[in-house]
Amino acid sequence: GHPAAGALLVPSPNGLEPECSGVLVAPRVFLTAGHCTNAALAAGGAFVAFGDTLSTDASTAIHGEAITDPAYGHDSADPHDLGVILVDRDAPVPPVSLPAAGAADGLAQESIAPVSVGYGYSLRQGKDFVYDGARHAGSIPVVSQTSTLLRLDGPGAHLCFGDSGGP
């Protein structure tokens, strides 16, 4: 499941490397976090890839232009921590259907556990993060919320580096 959940890849001396997760919201629009698009701009490029197991091969990734919300204040708690990658060609998967405005209202009160999807690092070894290349999904209960933030927590639940921007 979750074919529209993809990964933002950025160039590095070792080729393309995963930076963040995101979701396709239109055939050529990949939504992610603003701190992720800023990282792509700093790295000098943005590529998007999809699949249950991610390939970082530049021939399968789709090149795009990273754009960060101009109101973003460089803090991941900022409600403007939004960015998009405008990809050069239609993605090979259909975009998601976005929920209606206000659909997330009351999730904490109703003890709803939405599914989080991403390509985050799977293991930490000292200061290094090990990336397994798999798209993971898990339900994490909403414990509190504001108009711009869902706070998620639960037994064994965690989001990892690389999950930022994911649906």
C-alpha positions as CSV (number, residue, x, y, z in Angstrom):
1,G,0.0,0.0,0.0
2,H,0.8,3.7,0.0
3,P,2.2,3.9,-3.5
4,A,2.1,7.7,-3.5
5,A,4.4,7.9,-0.5
6,G,7.9,8.5,-1.9
7,A,11.4,9.6,-1.0
8,L,13.2,12.8,-1.6
9,L,16.8,12.0,-2.7
10,V,19.6,14.5,-2.9
11,P,23.0,14.4,-4.6
12,S,26.1,13.5,-2.5
13,P,29.7,12.4,-3.3
14,N,28.4,8.8,-3.2
15,G,25.4,9.4,-5.6
16,L,21.8,10.0,-4.6
17,E,21.0,9.6,-0.9
18,P,17.7,9.7,0.9
19,E,16.9,12.9,2.7
20,C,13.2,12.8,3.6
21,S,9.9,11.3,2.8
22,G,6.9,12.9,1.1
23,V,3.7,12.2,-0.8
24,L,2.6,12.8,-4.4
25,V,-0.4,15.2,-4.3
26,A,-0.6,15.8,-8.1
27,P,1.0,14.0,-11.1
28,R,4.0,16.4,-10.9
29,V,3.8,17.8,-7.3
30,F,5.6,16.0,-4.4
31,L,4.7,17.5,-1.0
32,T,7.3,17.3,1.8
33,A,8.7,19.4,4.7
34,G,10.3,22.8,4.1
35,H,13.5,21.8,6.0
36,C,13.7,18.9,3.5
37,T,13.5,21.1,0.4
38,N,16.0,23.5,2.0
39,A,18.4,20.5,2.3
40,A,17.8,19.6,-1.4
41,L,18.6,23.2,-2.3
42,A,21.8,23.2,-0.2
43,A,22.8,19.8,-1.8
44,G,22.3,21.2,-5.3
45,G,19.4,19.0,-6.5
46,A,16.2,17.2,-5.8
47,F,15.0,13.8,-7.0
48,V,12.0,11.8,-6.1
49,A,11.6,8.0,-6.1
50,F,8.8,5.6,-5.3
51,G,8.5,1.9,-4.3
52,D,8.3,-0.5,-1.4
53,T,12.0,-0.8,-1.6
54,L,13.8,2.3,-2.7
55,S,16.5,2.4,-5.4
56,T,18.8,5.4,-5.3
57,D,19.8,4.9,-8.9
58,A,19.7,8.3,-10.7
59,S,18.2,6.6,-13.8
60,T,15.0,5.6,-11.9
61,A,14.6,8.7,-9.8
62,I,12.7,11.7,-11.2
63,H,14.5,15.1,-11.2
64,G,12.6,18.1,-9.9
65,E,12.8,21.6,-8.6
66,A,12.7,22.1,-4.8
67,I,10.6,25.0,-3.5
68,T,10.3,25.9,0.2
69,D,7.4,27.9,1.6
70,P,8.8,31.5,1.7
71,A,7.3,32.0,5.2
72,Y,9.3,29.1,6.6
73,G,11.4,30.2,9.6
74,H,13.9,27.3,9.6
75,D,12.3,25.4,12.6
76,S,10.7,22.0,12.1
77,A,7.9,23.1,14.6
78,D,7.1,26.1,12.3
79,P,3.6,25.7,10.7
80,H,5.2,26.8,7.4
81,D,7.7,23.9,7.4
82,L,6.3,23.0,3.9
83,G,8.0,22.4,0.6
84,V,7.3,20.8,-2.8
85,I,9.3,19.2,-5.4
86,L,8.0,20.0,-8.9
87,V,9.1,17.0,-10.8
88,D,10.1,17.1,-14.5
89,R,7.6,14.4,-15.6
90,D,4.5,12.7,-14.4
91,A,5.3,10.3,-11.5
92,P,4.8,6.5,-12.2
93,V,2.2,6.3,-9.4
94,P,-1.2,8.0,-8.9
95,P,-1.4,10.9,-6.5
96,V,-3.2,10.6,-3.2
97,S,-6.7,12.0,-2.6
98,L,-6.3,14.8,-0.1
99,P,-8.8,14.9,2.9
100,A,-11.3,17.7,3.2
101,A,-10.3,20.8,5.2
102,G,-10.7,20.1,9.0
103,A,-10.6,16.3,8.6
104,A,-7.8,16.1,11.3
105,D,-9.8,18.1,13.8
106,G,-10.5,16.1,17.0
107,L,-8.1,13.2,16.3
108,A,-6.6,13.4,19.8
109,Q,-10.0,13.5,21.4
110,E,-11.2,10.5,19.4
111,S,-8.0,8.5,20.1
112,I,-7.3,8.1,16.4
113,A,-4.0,6.5,15.4
114,P,-3.3,7.6,11.8
115,V,-0.8,5.7,9.7
116,S,2.5,7.3,9.2
117,V,4.5,6.3,6.1
118,G,8.1,7.0,5.3
119,Y,11.6,5.8,4.4
120,G,13.3,6.7,7.8
121,Y,16.5,5.3,9.0
122,S,15.9,1.9,10.6
123,L,18.8,1.6,13.0
124,R,21.2,3.9,14.8
125,Q,24.8,2.9,15.4
126,G,26.5,5.6,17.5
127,K,26.1,8.9,15.6
128,D,25.4,7.1,12.3
129,F,22.0,6.2,11.0
130,V,21.5,2.9,9.0
131,Y,19.0,3.2,6.2
132,D,17.4,-0.1,5.0
133,G,15.7,1.4,1.9
134,A,12.3,0.1,2.8
135,R,9.1,2.1,3.0
136,H,7.7,1.6,6.5
137,A,4.2,2.3,7.7
138,G,2.8,2.3,11.3
139,S,-0.1,3.6,13.3
140,I,0.9,6.1,16.0
141,P,-1.8,7.6,18.3
142,V,-2.4,11.3,18.3
143,V,-2.0,12.4,21.9
144,S,-2.5,16.1,21.5
145,Q,-3.0,18.6,18.7
146,T,-3.2,22.3,17.8
147,S,-4.4,23.9,14.6
148,T,-1.0,23.3,13.0
149,L,0.6,20.3,14.9
150,L,-0.3,16.7,15.7
151,R,1.7,15.3,18.6
152,L,2.1,11.5,18.1
153,D,3.2,9.0,20.8
154,G,2.6,5.5,21.9
155,P,4.4,2.3,23.1
156,G,7.3,1.6,20.7
157,A,6.2,4.3,18.3
158,H,8.7,6.7,16.8
159,L,9.4,8.6,13.7
160,C,13.0,8.5,12.4
161,F,15.4,10.7,10.5
162,G,14.2,10.4,6.9
163,D,10.5,10.3,7.8
164,S,10.1,14.1,7.8
165,G,7.6,15.3,5.2
166,G,6.0,11.8,4.9
167,P,2.2,11.3,5.0
